[in-house]
Each structure stands twice: as C-alpha cells, then as structure tokens.
Amino acid sequence: MILNDAGQETSREWQYLGWWGRVNANYVPVLSESKNDAKRLGTFYSDNVIKVLGIKKVGGSLWYQIDGGRYPGAYVNSRFVSAIAQPTPVQNLVIPAKAGDYWIDVDLSKKILTLYKSDQVIMATYIATGDVATLTIRGTYNVWLKVKKTRMTGAPPLATHVYDLPDVPWVMYYKGSYSVHGTYWHDNFGSQRSAGCTNVTQGDAKFIFNLTSPDIGTLNSVRSTINNPGVVVNNHY
C-alpha cells in the first residue's frame, strides 16, 4: 500500500515519474542489472531514501530500478526497500506565474518540490535542502541562468566544508549561486544537507529542466531575457 504524506492511501504511485522508498537494511548491494551476480555499483544504508522508477521480475525475485542520486538506472532487490509516504503537493497556493506558465514550488518544511503549470500539478518529488548552517533562502525568484552541466565549489565561511563537484547536471540558478539541480553524490532526499541549493534526483532534475524556461535548445547554458524569461521558483515554509 502506498500512502501520501497526509497518510492517505493512493493507487497512483507512478503518477510522478515513480515512487519513493526507504532502504530498510545496511550494506544493501546496488547492482548494474536485475540479477544477484551483476556488477556491484555501490552500497545503500538504512538512511538512504530513493526513487523507484520501475519494477522487473526475474525468476522469483522482484527488482527495483532506481533514479539517482549516485546510481541512476541501477537495480536493488525489492526486499530491501520499503515504501514511504509519497510527496503531496501544497494546496491552495497563490500562483506566482502567468496563466499557462510552468512554475516551481519548493516546500522547505516538507522537503517537497512541485512543478506546476498554472494550477495543474505536473509532478512532485522529495528533495534535499540547505543544512541548518546553510539554509535555502525563502522568497519568489525567476531562474536567471540554466546550465546543463557545471562545476560547483565552496568552502567556509559560506559553506560548512570544502567541496568541489564537477559536472553537476541540470542546474537552474535563481538567486546568485542558489539553484535547483541534479545530484550525483548522495541519496538522502527528504532531508537538510546541502550548502543551500535544492538537490533533486538526476531524472527529476532533467525532467524539470527540459520543461521550464529559459529555453536552452542545444546550448550548454542560457541566460534569461525579456523574450526568454526564467521560470518562477517559489521557496517557502
């Protein structure tokens, strides 16, 4: 049984490009294929929260294909993943965008990002937001720069630690260096752990990036303009 985060049963677990589960054991193998002797790509632990994209039955075993995080497209045996409450979009919001436009809502308290088109929910997903020392900013902004891949670096005092992350995918900057972007270095969605950005799975980030403005075409990056404005991002508690 799949529940939303209001505790209500839903049979539409695939409505938002997959469903969410928590790893229920430690030292869980993450494999390249849906078989026990496949190449091991890594390991999950009981604090990992992952998105399931598909189910494959092989013999008497069920395998989940997952998004990432660290292992997009990899497989985990279903017995190691327990469904959790699914992300529920915020209701009765004031729409901060023009009629017919896409916009992004980020609920910082529930760690849920929802992509809307006007008042229609397109998808909702769990995210990781800024750590307590590097909180994600509140407010309503427009994306000013989109980049398909970029390097991100940081160090104290602006961050809690030194980091250097090459090829961060599907980056949407909305206020200075604050952005919504894909994530390949952790699988702890639904938590506070970033340096201030909104961490999204790689699959969800690509989906949002491709639907929203400014339109990027075949370029690696594009800045918003009057004729190619950036999508609205609304961060709130």
Secondary structure, 3 states (H helix, E strand, C coil): CEEECCCCEECCCCCCCCEEEEECCCCEEEECCCCCCCCEEEEECCCCEEEEEEEEEECCEEEEEECCCCCCCCEEEHHHEEECCECCCCCCCCCCCCCCCEEEEEECCCCEEEEEECCEEEEEEECEEECCCCCCCCEEEECCEEEEEEEEEECCCCCCCCEEEEEEEEEEEEECCEEEEECCCCCECCEEEECCCEEECHHHHHHHHHHCCCCCCCCCEEECCCCCCCCEEEEEC
